[in-house]
Amino acid sequence: MIGILAALFVAALVVGMGVRAVRAPRGQRARAAFGPLTGAGETYQELHTGQRGLHDSVVESIAEQEQRPGRTDADGEGSRD
């Protein structure tokens, strides 16, 4: 009985990923199909290790850059010889 339920679960995942891939715009199909799996893996890693995931780290990094912008190309243009 558990084997049948596991097979149905896997079949539902495959069908769901297929539907997401077909509906996604061309060039983004793999990302759309596997996005939920990567999100679930990242959440599992966050819960298992207690560390932030990549998405949260990127969002925090962008927020820090907006608060205090770093050096830009225009900063040193006048001092070049």
N, CA, C and O atoms as a GROMACS GRO file, in nm:
protein
  324
    1MET      N    1   0.082  -0.120   0.000
    1MET     CA    2   0.000   0.000   0.000
    1MET      C    3   0.087   0.126   0.000
    1MET      O    4   0.056   0.222  -0.071
    2ILE      N    5   0.195   0.128   0.079
    2ILE     CA    6   0.282   0.245   0.085
    2ILE      C    7   0.352   0.264  -0.049
    2ILE      O    8   0.374   0.378  -0.092
    3GLY      N    9   0.388   0.154  -0.114
    3GLY     CA   10   0.452   0.164  -0.246
    3GLY      C   11   0.361   0.228  -0.349
    3GLY      O   12   0.407   0.306  -0.432
    4ILE      N   13   0.234   0.197  -0.344
    4ILE     CA   14   0.137   0.257  -0.437
    4ILE      C   15   0.125   0.406  -0.411
    4ILE      O   16   0.122   0.486  -0.505
    5LEU      N   17   0.117   0.444  -0.283
    5LEU     CA   18   0.108   0.587  -0.249
    5LEU      C   19   0.234   0.662  -0.290
    5LEU      O   20   0.225   0.776  -0.339
    6ALA      N   21   0.350   0.601  -0.272
    6ALA     CA   22   0.475   0.664  -0.314
    6ALA      C   23   0.479   0.681  -0.466
    6ALA      O   24   0.523   0.784  -0.516
    7ALA      N   25   0.433   0.580  -0.538
    7ALA     CA   26   0.430   0.589  -0.684
    7ALA      C   27   0.334   0.698  -0.730
    7ALA      O   28   0.363   0.770  -0.826
    8LEU      N   29   0.220   0.710  -0.665
    8LEU     CA   30   0.125   0.816  -0.700
    8LEU      C   31   0.184   0.954  -0.672
    8LEU      O   32   0.163   1.047  -0.749
    9PHE      N   33   0.256   0.967  -0.562
    9PHE     CA   34   0.320   1.094  -0.528
    9PHE      C   35   0.424   1.132  -0.634
    9PHE      O   36   0.427   1.246  -0.680
   10VAL      N   37   0.508   1.038  -0.671
   10VAL     CA   38   0.609   1.063  -0.774
   10VAL      C   39   0.543   1.097  -0.907
   10VAL      O   40   0.589   1.187  -0.977
   11ALA      N   41   0.436   1.027  -0.941
   11ALA     CA   42   0.364   1.056  -1.066
   11ALA      C   43   0.306   1.197  -1.062
   11ALA      O   44   0.309   1.268  -1.162
   12ALA      N   45   0.253   1.238  -0.948
   12ALA     CA   46   0.198   1.374  -0.936
   12ALA      C   47   0.308   1.478  -0.952
   12ALA      O   48   0.286   1.582  -1.014
   13LEU      N   49   0.425   1.451  -0.896
   13LEU     CA   50   0.538   1.545  -0.914
   13LEU      C   51   0.578   1.556  -1.060
   13LEU      O   52   0.600   1.666  -1.111
   14VAL      N   53   0.588   1.443  -1.126
   14VAL     CA   54   0.629   1.444  -1.268
   14VAL      C   55   0.526   1.518  -1.353
   14VAL      O   56   0.562   1.598  -1.439
   15VAL      N   57   0.398   1.492  -1.331
   15VAL     CA   58   0.293   1.560  -1.408
   15VAL      C   59   0.295   1.710  -1.380
   15VAL      O   60   0.284   1.790  -1.472
   16GLY      N   61   0.310   1.748  -1.253
   16GLY     CA   62   0.316   1.890  -1.218
   16GLY      C   63   0.434   1.961  -1.281
   16GLY      O   64   0.420   2.073  -1.330
   17MET      N   65   0.550   1.895  -1.280
   17MET     CA   66   0.668   1.955  -1.343
   17MET      C   67   0.648   1.967  -1.494
   17MET      O   68   0.690   2.066  -1.554
   18GLY      N   69   0.586   1.868  -1.554
   18GLY     CA   70   0.559   1.873  -1.698
   18GLY      C   71   0.466   1.987  -1.734
   18GLY      O   72   0.488   2.057  -1.833
   19VAL      N   73   0.361   2.006  -1.655
   19VAL     CA   74   0.267   2.115  -1.681
   19VAL      C   75   0.336   2.250  -1.667
   19VAL      O   76   0.316   2.339  -1.750
   20ARG      N   77   0.418   2.266  -1.563
   20ARG     CA   78   0.490   2.392  -1.544
   20ARG      C   79   0.586   2.418  -1.659
   20ARG      O   80   0.601   2.532  -1.704
   21ALA      N   81   0.651   2.313  -1.709
   21ALA     CA   82   0.746   2.329  -1.819
   21ALA      C   83   0.675   2.369  -1.948
   21ALA      O   84   0.725   2.452  -2.023
   22VAL      N   85   0.559   2.310  -1.973
   22VAL     CA   86   0.486   2.342  -2.096
   22VAL      C   87   0.431   2.484  -2.091
   22VAL      O   88   0.431   2.553  -2.194
   23ARG      N   89   0.385   2.528  -1.977
   23ARG     CA   90   0.326   2.663  -1.965
   23ARG      C   91   0.430   2.774  -1.959
   23ARG      O   92   0.396   2.890  -1.984
   24ALA      N   93   0.553   2.742  -1.926
   24ALA     CA   94   0.657   2.844  -1.911
   24ALA      C   95   0.698   2.900  -2.046
   24ALA      O   96   0.688   2.831  -2.148
   25PRO      N   97   0.744   3.026  -2.048
   25PRO     CA   98   0.794   3.083  -2.172
   25PRO      C   99   0.919   3.010  -2.221
   25PRO      O  100   0.994   2.953  -2.142
   26ARG      N  101   0.939   3.013  -2.349
   26ARG     CA  102   1.054   2.946  -2.408
   26ARG      C  103   1.184   3.006  -2.351
   26ARG      O  104   1.196   3.127  -2.338
   27GLY      N  105   1.277   2.920  -2.317
   27GLY     CA  106   1.402   2.964  -2.258
   27GLY      C  107   1.402   2.960  -2.107
   27GLY      O  108   1.508   2.972  -2.045
   28GLN      N  109   1.286   2.945  -2.046
   28GLN     CA  110   1.276   2.939  -1.900
   28GLN      C  111   1.206   2.811  -1.854
   28GLN      O  112   1.162   2.803  -1.740
   29ARG      N  113   1.197   2.715  -1.940
   29ARG     CA  114   1.120   2.595  -1.908
   29ARG      C  115   1.185   2.510  -1.800
   29ARG      O  116   1.117   2.461  -1.711
   30ALA      N  117   1.315   2.493  -1.806
   30ALA     CA  118   1.382   2.411  -1.704
   30ALA      C  119   1.372   2.478  -1.568
   30ALA      O  120   1.347   2.412  -1.468
   31ARG      N  121   1.391   2.608  -1.564
   31ARG     CA  122   1.381   2.681  -1.438
   31ARG      C  123   1.240   2.672  -1.381
   31ARG      O  124   1.223   2.653  -1.261
   32ALA      N  125   1.142   2.685  -1.466
   32ALA     CA  126   1.003   2.677  -1.419
   32ALA      C  127   0.969   2.536  -1.371
   32ALA      O  128   0.898   2.520  -1.271
   33ALA      N  129   1.018   2.435  -1.440
   33ALA     CA  130   0.985   2.297  -1.404
   33ALA      C  131   1.053   2.255  -1.274
   33ALA      O  132   0.991   2.190  -1.190
   34PHE      N  133   1.180   2.291  -1.258
   34PHE     CA  134   1.256   2.245  -1.142
   34PHE      C  135   1.260   2.346  -1.029
   34PHE      O  136   1.318   2.318  -0.924
   35GLY      N  137   1.201   2.463  -1.047
   35GLY     CA  138   1.200   2.566  -0.944
   35GLY      C  139   1.144   2.520  -0.810
   35GLY      O  140   1.207   2.543  -0.707
   36PRO      N  141   1.029   2.455  -0.810
   36PRO     CA  142   0.976   2.408  -0.680
   36PRO      C  143   1.067   2.306  -0.610
   36PRO      O  144   1.076   2.305  -0.487
   37LEU      N  145   1.133   2.221  -0.687
   37LEU     CA  146   1.224   2.124  -0.625
   37LEU      C  147   1.346   2.192  -0.565
   37LEU      O  148   1.391   2.156  -0.456
   38THR      N  149   1.401   2.290  -0.636
   38THR     CA  150   1.517   2.360  -0.582
   38THR      C  151   1.478   2.442  -0.459
   38THR      O  152   1.554   2.451  -0.363
   39GLY      N  153   1.359   2.500  -0.461
   39GLY     CA  154   1.311   2.574  -0.344
   39GLY      C  155   1.291   2.483  -0.225
   39GLY      O  156   1.324   2.520  -0.112
   40ALA      N  157   1.238   2.365  -0.249
   40ALA     CA  158   1.220   2.268  -0.140
   40ALA      C  159   1.355   2.222  -0.087
   40ALA      O  160   1.372   2.205   0.034
   41GLY      N  161   1.451   2.201  -0.175
   41GLY     CA  162   1.584   2.161  -0.131
   41GLY      C  163   1.652   2.268  -0.049
   41GLY      O  164   1.718   2.238   0.050
   42GLU      N  165   1.636   2.392  -0.090
   42GLU     CA  166   1.694   2.503  -0.015
   42GLU      C  167   1.630   2.517   0.123
   42GLU      O  168   1.699   2.541   0.222
   43THR      N  169   1.499   2.502   0.129
   43THR     CA  170   1.430   2.508   0.258
   43THR      C  171   1.474   2.394   0.348
   43THR      O  172   1.495   2.414   0.468
   44TYR      N  173   1.489   2.275   0.292
   44TYR     CA  174   1.537   2.161   0.370
   44TYR      C  175   1.677   2.189   0.426
   44TYR      O  176   1.706   2.160   0.542
   45GLN      N  177   1.762   2.246   0.342
   45GLN     CA  178   1.897   2.277   0.386
   45GLN      C  179   1.895   2.382   0.498
   45GLN      O  180   1.970   2.370   0.595
   46GLU      N  181   1.810   2.484   0.484
   46GLU     CA  182   1.799   2.586   0.588
   46GLU      C  183   1.756   2.523   0.720
   46GLU      O  184   1.812   2.555   0.825
   47LEU      N  185   1.658   2.435   0.715
   47LEU     CA  186   1.609   2.373   0.837
   47LEU      C  187   1.710   2.275   0.896
   47LEU      O  188   1.723   2.263   1.017
   48HIS      N  189   1.780   2.205   0.809
   48HIS     CA  190   1.874   2.102   0.854
   48HIS      C  191   2.002   2.163   0.911
   48HIS      O  192   2.052   2.117   1.014
   49THR      N  193   2.056   2.266   0.846
   49THR     CA  194   2.183   2.324   0.889
   49THR      C  195   2.167   2.447   0.976
   49THR      O  196   2.259   2.484   1.049
   50GLY      N  197   2.051   2.511   0.970
   50GLY     CA  198   2.030   2.634   1.047
   50GLY      C  199   2.090   2.757   0.981
   50GLY      O  200   2.093   2.864   1.041
   51GLN      N  201   2.138   2.743   0.859
   51GLN     CA  202   2.196   2.857   0.787
   51GLN      C  203   2.095   2.913   0.688
   51GLN      O  204   2.000   2.846   0.650
   52ARG      N  205   2.118   3.038   0.649
   52ARG     CA  206   2.031   3.099   0.549
   52ARG      C  207   2.054   3.035   0.414
   52ARG      O  208   2.162   2.983   0.384
   53GLY      N  209   1.950   3.039   0.332
   53GLY     CA  210   1.962   2.986   0.198
   53GLY      C  211   2.020   3.089   0.102
   53GLY      O  212   2.040   3.205   0.140
   54LEU      N  213   2.046   3.048  -0.019
   54LEU     CA  214   2.106   3.135  -0.119
   54LEU      C  215   2.015   3.253  -0.151
   54LEU      O  216   2.063   3.366  -0.163
   55HIS      N  217   1.886   3.227  -0.166
   55HIS     CA  218   1.792   3.334  -0.200
   55HIS      C  219   1.793   3.443  -0.093
   55HIS      O  220   1.800   3.562  -0.125
   56ASP      N  221   1.785   3.403   0.034
   56ASP     CA  222   1.786   3.501   0.142
   56ASP      C  223   1.917   3.578   0.147
   56ASP      O  224   1.917   3.698   0.174
   57SER      N  225   2.028   3.510   0.121
   57SER     CA  226   2.159   3.577   0.121
   57SER      C  227   2.168   3.680   0.010
   57SER      O  228   2.222   3.789   0.030
   58VAL      N  229   2.116   3.647  -0.107
   58VAL     CA  230   2.120   3.740  -0.219
   58VAL      C  231   2.033   3.862  -0.192
   58VAL      O  232   2.073   3.975  -0.220
   59VAL      N  233   1.914   3.840  -0.137
   59VAL     CA  234   1.824   3.951  -0.105
   59VAL      C  235   1.888   4.044  -0.003
   59VAL      O  236   1.880   4.166  -0.016
   60GLU      N  237   1.951   3.987   0.100
   60GLU     CA  238   2.016   4.069   0.202
   60GLU      C  239   2.135   4.146   0.144
   60GLU      O  240   2.156   4.262   0.178
   61SER      N  241   2.211   4.082   0.056
   61SER     CA  242   2.325   4.149  -0.006
   61SER      C  243   2.280   4.266  -0.092
   61SER      O  244   2.343   4.372  -0.089
   62ILE      N  245   2.173   4.249  -0.166
   62ILE     CA  246   2.121   4.358  -0.250
   62ILE      C  247   2.072   4.472  -0.162
   62ILE      O  248   2.095   4.589  -0.193
   63ALA      N  249   2.006   4.440  -0.052
   63ALA     CA  250   1.957   4.544   0.039
   63ALA      C  251   2.074   4.623   0.098
   63ALA      O  252   2.065   4.745   0.110
   64GLU      N  253   2.182   4.555   0.134
   64GLU     CA  254   2.300   4.624   0.187
   64GLU      C  255   2.364   4.714   0.081
   64GLU      O  256   2.408   4.824   0.112
   65GLN      N  257   2.370   4.667  -0.043
   65GLN     CA  258   2.428   4.747  -0.150
   65GLN      C  259   2.347   4.873  -0.177
   65GLN      O  260   2.403   4.977  -0.210
   66GLU      N  261   2.214   4.864  -0.163
   66GLU     CA  262   2.130   4.981  -0.185
   66GLU      C  263   2.146   5.083  -0.074
   66GLU      O  264   2.134   5.203  -0.098
   67GLN      N  265   2.173   5.036   0.049
   67GLN     CA  266   2.190   5.127   0.161
   67GLN      C  267   2.323   5.200   0.155
   67GLN      O  268   2.330   5.320   0.182
   68ARG      N  269   2.429   5.130   0.121
   68ARG     CA  270   2.561   5.192   0.110
   68ARG      C  271   2.628   5.144  -0.018
   68ARG      O  272   2.696   5.041  -0.018
   69PRO      N  273   2.608   5.217  -0.125
   69PRO     CA  274   2.665   5.173  -0.253
   69PRO      C  275   2.817   5.169  -0.246
   69PRO      O  276   2.881   5.252  -0.181
   70GLY      N  277   2.872   5.072  -0.315
   70GLY     CA  278   3.017   5.058  -0.320
   70GLY      C  279   3.077   5.146  -0.429
   70GLY      O  280   3.010   5.233  -0.484
   71ARG      N  281   3.203   5.121  -0.458
   71ARG     CA  282   3.273   5.196  -0.561
   71ARG      C  283   3.213   5.168  -0.698
   71ARG      O  284   3.182   5.053  -0.730
   72THR      N  285   3.196   5.271  -0.777
   72THR     CA  286   3.148   5.256  -0.914
   72THR      C  287   3.259   5.294  -1.010
   72THR      O  288   3.362   5.347  -0.968
   73ASP      N  289   3.239   5.270  -1.136
   73ASP     CA  290   3.340   5.306  -1.237
   73ASP      C  291   3.361   5.456  -1.244
   73ASP      O  292   3.471   5.501  -1.277
   74ALA      N  293   3.261   5.534  -1.214
   74ALA     CA  294   3.271   5.679  -1.223
   74ALA      C  295   3.352   5.738  -1.108
   74ALA      O  296   3.393   5.853  -1.116
   75ASP      N  297   3.378   5.662  -1.001
   75ASP     CA  298   3.449   5.715  -0.885
   75ASP      C  299   3.594   5.752  -0.918
   75ASP      O  300   3.643   5.853  -0.868
   76GLY      N  301   3.660   5.676  -0.999
   76GLY     CA  302   3.803   5.699  -1.021
   76GLY      C  303   3.836   5.755  -1.157
   76GLY      O  304   3.954   5.752  -1.194
   77GLU      N  305   3.743   5.806  -1.232
   77GLU     CA  306   3.771   5.852  -1.369
   77GLU      C  307   3.862   5.973  -1.372
   77GLU      O  308   3.947   5.982  -1.461
   78GLY      N  309   3.848   6.066  -1.280
   78GLY     CA  310   3.925   6.188  -1.284
   78GLY      C  311   4.070   6.170  -1.244
   78GLY      O  312   4.154   6.253  -1.279
   79SER      N  313   4.103   6.063  -1.172
   79SER     CA  314   4.239   6.047  -1.120
   79SER      C  315   4.326   5.962  -1.211
   79SER      O  316   4.444   5.942  -1.180
   80ARG      N  317   4.275   5.911  -1.321
   80ARG     CA  318   4.356   5.829  -1.411
   80ARG      C  319   4.447   5.916  -1.496
   80ARG      O  320   4.408   6.024  -1.540
   81ASP      N  321   4.570   5.867  -1.518
   81ASP     CA  322   4.665   5.943  -1.601
   81ASP      C  323   4.675   5.886  -1.739
   81ASP      O  324   4.750   5.937  -1.822
   0.00000   0.00000   0.00000
